[in-house]
């Protein structure tokens, strides 16, 4: 059996997010806006708390998980290889700066991130392999109930694509219109979404 629901919780915003800078794997703490977002997520979850909560590596996910865990009486757990997408030399740069300096590469990344890799960064397909392995371990540990993962952007989108086949969208855009907490029903016999089918489809 598998948990009935996987709750994907996007970590609160950092100053980099608010400025339009690429955070990736950089250790950036939550901004005041991010702290408020974490508190709001905790309140949203209070009516139906998850049975367990895992967090990605990195200051913003760990801070968000600590706030939520404190309010819900949960101890967030960490797992090896649960890191955000490494965007290499783009990390710390403004998105607009990359579009200006490397317009062709930026356009390729936005149109088809599978076909291009950030300089010195992590290929998207390798990141998906890593995420699939982590999710498989989490879901195996929890045969029933609801389990939550607290992750930074764009790791939240990668997980939602992996589990439910949701569009990846613009991996540079931390869309404020998307709910910070997304409830994904986990089907019986769940297997990672077929990547090649998603790319070609």
C-alpha positions as CSV (number, residue, x, y, z in Angstrom):
1,X,0.0,0.0,0.0
2,X,1.0,3.6,-0.4
3,X,-0.1,6.8,1.4
4,X,-3.3,8.2,0.1
5,X,-1.9,11.7,-0.3
6,X,1.5,13.3,-0.9
7,X,1.5,17.0,0.3
8,X,4.0,19.0,-1.6
9,X,4.8,22.2,0.4
10,X,6.9,24.9,-1.3
11,X,9.3,26.5,1.1
12,X,8.9,30.2,1.9
13,X,10.4,32.9,-0.3
14,X,14.0,34.2,0.2
15,X,15.3,37.6,-0.8
16,X,16.7,36.0,-4.0
17,X,13.2,34.8,-4.9
18,X,11.7,38.2,-4.4
19,X,14.4,39.8,-6.5
20,X,14.2,37.4,-9.3
21,X,17.6,35.8,-8.7
22,X,18.2,32.1,-9.2
23,X,18.7,30.4,-5.8
24,X,19.2,26.7,-6.8
25,X,21.3,25.0,-4.1
26,X,22.6,28.3,-2.5
27,X,22.0,28.5,1.2
28,X,19.7,31.5,1.5
29,X,17.5,32.0,4.6
30,X,13.8,32.9,4.5
31,X,12.8,36.5,4.0
32,X,10.1,38.1,6.1
33,X,7.7,37.3,3.3
34,X,8.9,33.7,3.4
35,X,8.4,33.5,7.2
36,X,4.9,34.6,6.7
37,X,4.3,32.1,4.0
38,X,5.6,29.3,6.2
39,X,3.2,30.4,9.0
40,X,0.3,30.5,6.5
41,X,1.1,27.0,5.3
42,X,1.1,25.7,8.9
43,X,-2.3,27.2,9.5
44,X,-3.6,25.7,6.3
45,X,-2.4,22.2,7.4
46,X,-3.6,22.5,10.9
47,X,-7.1,21.2,10.1
48,X,-5.7,17.9,8.6
49,X,-2.0,17.6,9.6
50,X,0.2,15.1,7.7
51,X,1.3,11.9,9.5
52,X,4.9,12.6,8.7
53,X,7.0,15.3,7.1
54,X,10.2,15.3,5.1
55,X,12.4,18.3,4.1
56,X,14.8,19.0,1.3
57,X,18.4,20.1,2.1
58,X,18.8,23.9,2.3
59,X,18.1,26.7,4.7
60,X,14.8,27.8,3.2
61,X,13.2,24.3,3.3
62,X,14.6,23.6,6.7
63,X,13.3,26.9,8.2
64,X,9.9,26.3,6.6
65,X,9.7,22.8,7.8
66,X,10.8,23.9,11.3
67,X,8.0,26.4,11.5
68,X,5.4,24.0,10.2
69,X,6.6,21.2,12.4
70,X,6.6,23.3,15.5
71,X,3.0,24.3,15.0
72,X,1.8,20.8,14.0
73,X,3.8,18.8,16.5
74,X,5.8,17.1,13.8
75,X,9.6,16.4,13.6
76,X,10.8,17.1,10.0
77,X,13.1,14.4,8.7
78,X,15.9,14.8,6.1
79,X,17.0,12.4,3.5
80,X,20.1,12.0,1.4
81,X,20.0,13.3,-2.1
82,X,17.0,15.5,-1.4
83,X,18.5,18.7,-2.9
84,X,17.2,21.4,-5.1
85,X,18.0,21.5,-8.8
86,X,21.6,22.7,-9.1
87,X,21.7,25.5,-11.7
88,X,25.4,25.9,-11.7
89,X,26.9,29.2,-12.8
90,X,23.4,30.7,-13.1
91,X,22.9,30.6,-9.3
92,X,22.9,34.0,-7.8
93,X,22.2,35.7,-11.1
94,X,19.1,37.7,-12.0
95,X,16.9,35.9,-14.5
96,X,16.8,39.0,-16.7
97,X,20.6,39.2,-16.6
98,X,20.9,35.6,-18.0
99,X,18.3,36.5,-20.7
100,X,20.4,39.5,-21.7
101,X,23.8,37.8,-21.6
102,X,22.9,34.4,-22.9
103,X,19.7,34.9,-24.9
104,X,19.9,31.8,-27.0
105,X,20.7,29.5,-24.1
106,X,18.0,31.1,-21.9
107,X,15.4,30.7,-24.6
108,X,16.3,27.0,-25.0
109,X,16.1,26.5,-21.3
110,X,12.6,28.1,-21.1
111,X,11.3,26.3,-24.1
112,X,12.7,22.8,-23.4
113,X,14.8,22.4,-20.2
114,X,15.4,18.7,-21.0
115,X,17.6,19.7,-24.0
116,X,19.9,22.2,-22.3
117,X,21.9,22.3,-19.0
118,X,22.9,25.3,-17.0
119,X,26.6,25.9,-17.2
120,X,28.3,23.6,-14.6
121,X,24.8,22.7,-13.4
122,X,22.7,19.5,-13.1
123,X,20.9,18.0,-16.1
124,X,17.2,17.9,-15.5
125,X,16.8,14.2,-16.3
126,X,19.5,13.4,-13.6
127,X,17.6,15.6,-11.1
128,X,14.4,13.7,-11.9
129,X,16.2,10.3,-11.4
130,X,17.4,11.5,-8.0
131,X,13.9,12.8,-7.0
132,X,12.2,9.6,-8.1
133,X,14.6,7.6,-5.9
134,X,13.9,9.8,-2.9
135,X,10.1,9.7,-3.4
136,X,10.2,5.9,-3.7
137,X,11.9,5.7,-0.3
138,X,9.5,8.0,1.3
139,X,6.4,6.4,-0.1
140,X,7.7,2.9,0.8
141,X,8.0,4.0,4.5
142,X,4.4,5.1,4.7
143,X,1.9,2.5,3.8
144,X,-1.1,4.7,4.6
145,X,-2.2,8.2,5.5
146,X,-0.7,11.5,4.4
147,X,3.0,12.4,4.1
148,X,4.4,15.9,3.4
149,X,7.6,17.1,1.7
150,X,8.8,20.6,2.2
151,X,10.9,21.6,-0.8
152,X,12.2,24.8,-2.5
153,X,11.2,25.9,-6.0
154,X,11.7,24.5,-8.6
155,X,12.0,21.1,-6.8
156,X,8.3,21.4,-6.0
157,X,7.4,21.4,-9.7
158,X,9.8,18.5,-10.4
159,X,8.0,16.4,-7.7
160,X,4.5,17.4,-9.0
161,X,5.6,16.4,-12.6
162,X,7.2,13.2,-11.3
163,X,4.1,12.0,-9.3
164,X,1.2,13.5,-11.3
165,X,2.6,14.5,-14.7
166,X,1.8,18.2,-14.1
167,X,3.5,20.6,-16.6
168,X,6.9,21.7,-15.4
169,X,6.3,25.2,-16.7
170,X,8.9,27.9,-16.4
171,X,11.5,26.6,-13.9
172,X,12.7,30.1,-13.2
173,X,9.2,31.4,-12.3
174,X,8.2,31.0,-8.7
175,X,4.5,31.4,-9.5
176,X,2.8,33.1,-6.5
177,X,-0.6,32.1,-7.9
178,X,0.2,28.4,-7.4
179,X,-0.8,27.2,-3.9
180,X,2.1,26.7,-1.6
181,X,0.6,23.5,-0.4
182,X,-0.5,21.0,-3.2
183,X,-2.3,17.8,-2.3
184,X,-1.4,15.0,-4.8
185,X,-3.5,11.8,-4.5
186,X,-1.1,8.8,-4.9
187,X,-2.6,6.1,-7.0
188,X,-2.3,2.4,-6.0
189,X,0.7,0.9,-7.7
190,X,2.2,4.4,-8.2
191,X,5.3,4.5,-10.4
192,X,7.2,7.6,-11.4
193,X,5.6,9.4,-14.3
194,X,7.0,8.2,-17.6
195,X,9.5,10.9,-18.5
196,X,9.8,10.1,-22.2
197,X,6.1,10.1,-22.6
198,X,5.8,13.5,-20.9
199,X,8.6,15.0,-23.1
200,X,7.1,13.7,-26.3
201,X,3.5,14.2,-25.3
